[in-house]
Amino acid sequence: MRIDQCASVADMRVFASSVDDPALKRAWNNIERQGDYFAQHSYSWFQAWARGLGCRYRPYIICVADVTGAIVGIAAFCIQRAFGMRVLQAAPVRFGDFFEVLISPSAEAPDVLEALLDHLQSFREWDIVRFDNVSESSPIYQHLTTRANYIQRQSTACLIANFQAASWTEYLGLLHNKHRRDVLRRRKVLEKSATVKVNCIRAGHEFRDAIPTIRRIYEERWADDYWPARPQAYYNCLADALEEPLSKGVARVYLIEINGDPAAYEIGFLNRGYYYDWQIAHRPKYQELSIGVLTISYITEQLVAEGCTGINFMAGVYDYKLKWAPTPEFDRLYSLFAARSGAIPQLYVRYLSKWRDSLQQSYKNMLDRPLTRPISRTILRLRAALGH
């Protein structure tokens, strides 16, 4: 481990660590286990993506140690270049959908967070600090909003559907009449003419065996998208990242088959009674069956039977998600930015917080034209090949 700065907040030291450091791994696993953190905050999850995407991001793990030298706080960052500037970015979205600082139960959380934020203010190896997908209910968000130099914007929100029921039938009774009737009708029509099988993958080797099927479903679903198909390296990283969560029972992969033919899949996580709907895709050939709605219904039926509290549909609030929430709740996620003094870093933060979204939306509107999508995919493939 390499000490970058000695902070004086409650006699705590702040330093950077290599992701492969054995001491970091032990401390990370201990804190994660004691705190019952989300699967994407585990050491194994971060290491898998950091190792697989190392060409684009340089992992920078910030640790906070108490007076005895024990690591009591861990925050996963990466350093990357943007317009010639060094950006210290909270673990990118592909690394995890929510940012959180892991804090040992033996430490005072406010002291750990203040020591961490003081370290970020040093701008020792970076010009910009960037946080993405920080929950409004997260302790780190509460501390960031007290720092005057951080600019924030809401990036998205997560819809939470509480089941509020002891059985699938009871839960259906809480949904809107039209949606309930539509689900039951579509299931009855499908099950009358076909055999539906819901496979639940709970082991890493089973997921690796299913990768060709999952990849085919995803690529068929998004064949006309302006993003290029995901490379095999992505699926290798995903398999490595899911290995431990699957073995611990905190990750699930569902594969829906109709008459033995793969129709849809969903990848999700379990944490503190809730199921997190992370990634779902279906084959267009089954679109007329409303296979997306049916997939959620089959999975929800199993979750209610297992005693789950509800579903966190994760980023994005859409109509199809709202239909599953009798009394919807929302968790808002924010991006926050800070820059060292200087016109260019300050201008870049202004771009991230004020202009980037509107420019990206204009770009996407242009790419919605069928003729421009192949051009976009070609450009993005070239950028990926060049490591950008």
N, C-alpha and C positions, 0 to 999 in steps of 0.2 A: 504494500500500500504506500501511497505517496501523499505526504501531508502538504496541503496547499496553503492552509490558513489556520491559525489558532484563534478561535472565537472565544470571547469572554462571557458569553451568555451562560450563566449558571455553570461556569467552569467546563463548558463543552467545547470539544475540538471538532472541526469540520475538515474533511479531507476527501480526496478523490481516490477511487479504487478501480482496479481492473476487474472486468466482469468475470474473469477466470480465477480470481484470487480465492483460495480455499477458505480463508477466514471470512471473506464476504459471503461466500456460499453458505457457510454454517450459520452466520448471523441472520442472513436473509431468510433461510428456511425456518429458523427458530421464531423469528418475529412473525412471519407469515402464519405459522401454525398457531401461535398463541393468540393472534388477532383475528383468526378466521377471515382472512382477506379474500377478495375476489380472485378467481383462478388466473386472470390475466395480470395479477400483481405478483405472481410467483417467480422465483428465481429461474425455474426451468422454462417458463414461458418466455421471459425476456431473453435469456441466453440463446434460445433457439432462433429467435428472429434476429438478434444481434449478430450471431454467427453467420446466418444465411444472407443477411443484407449488409454485411460489413463494408461492402464497396461503396455504399451510399451514405452510411452514418458511422461516426466514431463514437462508440458507447462511452459515456462519462457518468459514472455512478458516484453520487455524492453521499458520503456517510457522516453521521453525527455520532460522536462517542462521548460518553460521560467521563467523570473524573477518574474512574478506574480503568479507562481504556476500552470498555465494552461498547460495541456498536449498538445504539439505541434508536437510530433513525436512518432510513435509506430512501433516497430519491433517485429514480432512474431517468437519466437524460442522455441525449446524443448531441454531438457537435457536427454541424454541417455548414457548407458555404452557400451564401446567397448574395449575389451582386458584389462579390469580393469581401463580404463581411462574414464574421464567424457568429453563427447562431447557436446558442445553447437552447436546445429544444427539448421540452418534456417528452418522454418516450413517444415516438410517432404513433399515429392512430393504428397503423398496421401492427405495432407492438402491443397495443392495448387500447380499448375503447374509452376507458376512464383513467384519468391521472389521479394518483394518490400517493402520499408519503407514508411509508410503512414506519410505524412507531411502536417500540416495545412497551408493553403494559407497565414495565418498571420505571419508565421515564415520564416526566411531565411534558405532555404534548406541546403546550405553548412554548416551552423553552427550546424544544427540538426544532419547531417550525421557525422561531425567531432566529436561531443560530443558522439555519439553512438559508433563510432569506437575506440575512446579513452577508453570508458568503456570496450569494448571487449578486449582491450589490457591488462586489469588488470588481466585477468585469475583468477578471484576471486573464482569462483565455478566450473571452467572447466579447462581442459588441452588442448583441441582442439577447434578451432572455424571452423565451416564448413558451407559454403554457397553453395546451389545447385540451378541450373536453374535461374541464374541472367542474365537478358538481357543486351546485349552490349549497348543498348540505355538507360538503366536505370541510374539515377543519382548515385545510390549506387555503381554501377560497376565502374564508373569513379573515385570515391573516393577510392575504394578498390585497384585499380591498382596503386595508388600513395603510397601505404603502402608496404615497401620493404619486410616485413616478410610474405606476402601472396603469395602462389603458386597457379597458375591458370591453368586450362585446359578446352578446349571446351567440353561440355557434349553432346550437340545436337544442332539442329537448327530448326526453325519453317518456313514453307513455307507460304507465303502470296499471295493469288490470288486476284487481284483487278478486279472487274467486268468490269469497264470502259464502261458500257452500260446502256441504259435506259429500256431495255426489255430483256426477256429471249432469243428471237430470235436473237437480236443484239449481245448478249453475246456469244451465240453458234457460231455466225459468226466469232468471234475472236479466237476460238479454232482451233487446228490442224484439217485439213479436215478428216483424218482417224478417229480421236476420235469423232468428231461431227457426222459423218455418223454412227459410231458404236452405239452411244447413241440413236440417233433417230430410228435406225433400231430395237434395242432391246426394246425400249419403244413401238414401233408400234406392234411388235410381241406379247409382253405381253398384251397390252391393247386390242388387237383383240380377245384374248382367255380368258381373265380374267378381273375381276373388281379390280382395284387398288385403295386403300384408304390411304391417308396420314393424319394421326391423329396428331394434335399438342396439346400436354398437356401443359397447362399454369397455373395449380393450384396444390398446394401441395397434397390435398386429391386425386386428379386424379392420381398423380404419385404413391402415396401409393397403390392405387387400381391396378395400372399396374405393381407393383413390381414382382408378381409371373410370369407374362409374360416376363418381361425384364430379370429376372433371368434365366428363361428357355432358352431364346434365347442365352444369354451369355454362359451358361454352355454347350449348344449344340455346339456352335461355338468353344469353347476351350476345348472340352472334351478330346482331345488327347495332351493337353499341359502338360508341366512338372510342372506347378504350380497347387496347389490344388484349387478346386472350392471355390469361395468366400463364407464365412459364412453369415448367416442371419444378424449378427451384422453389417456387412459392409453395407448391404442394408438399415438397420435401420438408420445408420449414414448418408448415402447418402440422404435418405428421409428428415431427419432433416436439413441437409445442404442445400438442394434445396428449402426448404419451403419458405424462404424469397426471394431468387432470382426469384423464379417463380411468387410470388405475386407481385413483383416489375416489372415484365416483362423483366428482364435481363437474364433469363434462359429459355431454350426451351427443350422439350423432344418430339421427333418425333417417332411415331410408324407406320410402314408400314404394311398394311394388303393386302393379295392377296386372293380374294374370301373369305374374312372374316377370313383368317388364318394369325396370326402374322408371319411376315417374317423377319423383321429387326427393329432396333431402333437406334436412335442417340440422344445424350445429348450434348447440346451446350450452349454457353453464348453470349450475345450481349454487346458490349462496344465500345463507340465512333465510331459508324457506322459499325463496323466489327462484323461478326459472328465467334465465336471460336468453332471449331469442336473438342469437348473434348473426346467423347467416342462413338464408333460405333461398332455394331455387327450384324450379320445376321445368319440365320439358314442354315446349310450346305445343306439341301434338296433343297434350292433355288439357290445353287451355279451356276448351269448351266445357269441360267438367268442373271448372272453377277449382282446379287442383290445389291452388294456393290456399283457398278457404278450407278445403277438405283436409289438407295437411295439418293446418293449425287445429282443426277440430279433433282429429285423431290423437295428436300429441297432447292437446289440452285435456282430453278425456283420461289419458294415462296419468297426467300430472295431478288432476283432481283426485283420482283414485289413490295416488301415492301420498296425498295429504299436503301438497304444495300450497303455499299461501296465495300465489298469483304469478303473473308473468310480467317481466320488465321487457318491453318490446325494443328497448335500446334506441339508438339515434333515429330521429325522424318521427313526426306525428302525422300519420296518414289516416284517411277514412277507413281503410280496411282494418287498421289496428283498433280504431275507436269503437268499432262494432263489437269488439270482444271485451270491452270495459264497461261493466254496469255503472260504476261510479269512478270515472277516470281520475287518476292522479298524475302529476307531471314532475319530473326532475329536470330542471334547466341546467344546461351545460354551457360553460363560458370559456372563451379564449382571453388570455391576458398577456400583455407585452410590455417590456421595458427596454430602454436603450441607454448606452453610455452617452455622455455629452458629445455633441457634434452634429452638424447639419444632416449628413447622410444617414447615420443611424436613426436619428429622429424622424427623418422623412420616410425611411423604410417602415418604421413602426406605424406611422400615419397610413401608409399604404396597406399594411396588414389589417389595421383596425377599422379603416374607413372605406378604402377604395377596392380592395381585393375582391370582395364578394360580388360587387356589381360588375367588375370587369370579367370575372369568371362566368357570371350568368350570361353576359353578352356573348362570350366565347361559346358557351354551351348552346345558346340559341342559334348561333351560326352553324354549329355542328349537328343540330337536329335535322338539317337538310341531308337526305340520304347520300347525295353526291359528295359531301364533304367528310363523311365519316371515315371512308377508307384512307383519306389523306391524313386525318388525325391519327388513326391507328398506326400508319407508317411512321409519322413523326415521333410518336411515343415509343415505338419499337427502337428507332434509331437512338433516342435519348437513353433508353434503358441499356442498349448495347454499349454506349459510351460511358455508362456509369453515372448519368445525371438524374 
